[in-house]
Amino acid sequence: MSEVVLLAGAQADLLELYTRFGERGYFLVVDELELIRKMPEIAPVYADPFRRRLVVGTPYGIFYSLAGKRIMVAAILDLRQDPRSILRRLGG
């Protein structure tokens, strides 16, 4: 089993998502993170080394990379924005 690590930016994103969508949105993300933990390669590569997993029922995606046994969650972003903004946020 892998360990999921939310980086500071992803923690802030999750708090913002909770503010906008409440507990329902929060638990949708938590469910996806659990699925990612069980199957780290479930999501396709978005921009190497980041993978993107859609959060069902929301316009959000979870962006993460694999580092050994750890899953490093870099961001949880609204996918309705310009893809260039997402890439900038991911550092690319």
C-alpha positions in Angstrom: 0.0 0.0 0.0 1.1 3.5 -0.7 1.1 6.6 1.5 -0.7 9.7 0.2 1.0 13.0 1.1 -0.8 16.3 0.4 1.7 19.0 -0.2 0.9 22.5 1.2 -0.7 23.7 -2.1 -3.0 20.7 -2.2 -4.0 21.2 1.4 -5.0 24.8 0.6 -6.9 23.5 -2.5 -8.8 21.0 -0.4 -9.7 23.7 2.1 -11.0 25.9 -0.7 -13.0 23.0 -2.2 -14.5 22.3 1.2 -15.5 25.9 1.5 -17.2 25.8 -1.9 -18.8 22.3 -1.8 -19.0 21.5 1.9 -18.6 18.0 3.3 -20.0 16.3 0.1 -17.2 17.7 -2.0 -14.6 17.0 0.6 -15.6 13.3 0.9 -15.7 13.0 -2.9 -12.0 14.0 -2.9 -11.2 11.7 0.0 -12.8 8.8 -1.8 -10.7 9.4 -4.9 -7.5 9.8 -2.8 -8.3 6.4 -1.2 -8.7 4.9 -4.7 -5.4 6.4 -5.8 -3.7 5.1 -2.7 -4.9 1.5 -3.5 -4.1 1.8 -7.2 -1.5 4.6 -7.7 -1.3 4.2 -11.5 -5.0 4.4 -12.0 -4.9 7.9 -13.5 -3.3 8.8 -16.8 -0.2 10.9 -17.0 -1.2 14.6 -17.5 2.2 16.3 -17.7 5.1 14.1 -16.7 5.6 13.4 -13.8 2.0 14.4 -12.8 -1.0 12.2 -13.2 -4.6 13.6 -13.1 -7.5 11.8 -11.5 -11.0 13.4 -12.0 -13.1 13.9 -8.9 -16.5 12.4 -10.0 -19.4 14.8 -9.3 -17.2 17.9 -9.3 -15.2 20.0 -11.9 -12.0 19.2 -10.0 -9.0 17.0 -10.7 -6.3 15.7 -8.4 -2.8 16.1 -9.7 -0.2 13.8 -8.2 3.2 12.2 -8.8 4.6 8.9 -7.6 7.8 8.9 -5.5 8.6 5.4 -4.4 5.9 4.2 -2.0 4.5 7.8 -1.7 1.9 9.5 -3.7 2.7 13.2 -3.7 -0.5 15.3 -4.3 0.6 18.6 -5.7 -2.8 20.2 -6.4 -6.5 19.7 -6.5 -7.7 22.1 -9.2 -10.8 23.3 -11.0 -10.5 21.9 -14.5 -12.6 24.6 -16.1 -9.6 27.0 -16.1 -7.0 27.5 -18.9 -4.8 24.4 -19.1 -1.7 26.7 -19.2 -2.7 27.9 -15.7 -2.8 24.4 -14.4 0.7 23.7 -15.9 2.0 26.9 -14.3 0.6 25.8 -11.0 2.3 22.4 -11.4 5.6 24.1 -12.1 5.8 23.5 -15.8 
